[in-house]
Amino acid sequence: MPDRRQPDSPTDDNPFAAPPEGRPDQPWQPRSGGDGGNGDGPKDSDGQRGPARWDPTDPIQRRARYALLAGMWGFFFGIFEIPSVGLLLGALALYWGITALRGKPAPATATGAPAATGGLDAMGAAARPQRTAAVIGLVMASLAILLAMSSYAVQIAYKDFYVCRDDALTQTAQLQCNTLLPDNLVGSVLKVRQ
């Protein structure tokens, strides 16, 4: 737009802006200074290194994320009455969540050089999202396992009723299967309406 002026200040560090008039194009160079362009992570206003980012190569951090995802999907499969998948995902999420929370940085190598820091303890304050993901994964895994086990318990306790109802050829025969149910809340919920 011709009526819009470009800022002329030397502090304008837009990397996508065109060079000022009369100045030739320059090849790209990485940023320097305290803006974190040298790869050590973001820096605060006083120049200190900020919190570490999520490192996908760190197995402890990966397991925390896996625990969250597997626990969530295990819970959904438990709700949608697919208990075998819910039980499997719940067990995996439980394992991954516990190993993520108990994980320690790797020990020093055989050559005596210190190993790269890793694990939730080594991250310090930056480990909070990973720790939260692992704990939520553990809670969801526990719920998924509880749903799967309760589904299996109902199927085992009322096996005779389910077999009778599935084998019944008529509505009258299906109603006769209600005699196999005990007189409790679950039995009254499962009864076929007459």
Sequence and secondary structure as in RCSB ss.txt:
>XXXX:A:sequence
MPDRRQPDSPTDDNPFAAPPEGRPDQPWQPRSGGDGGNGDGPKDSDGQRGPARWDPTDPIQRRARYALLAGMWGF
FFGIFEIPSVGLLLGALALYWGITALRGKPAPATATGAPAATGGLDAMGAAARPQRTAAVIGLVMASLAILLAMS
SYAVQIAYKDFYVCRDDALTQTAQLQCNTLLPDNLVGSVLKVRQ
>XXXX:A:secstr
 TT      TT   TTS   TT          SSSSTTSS  B TTS B      TT HHHHHHHHHHHHHHHHH
HHHHTT HHHHHHHHHHHHHHHHHHHH       TTS      HHHHHGGGGHHHHHHHHHHHHHHHHHHHHHHH
HHHHHHHTHHHHHHHHH  SHHHHHHGGGGS SSHHHHHHS   
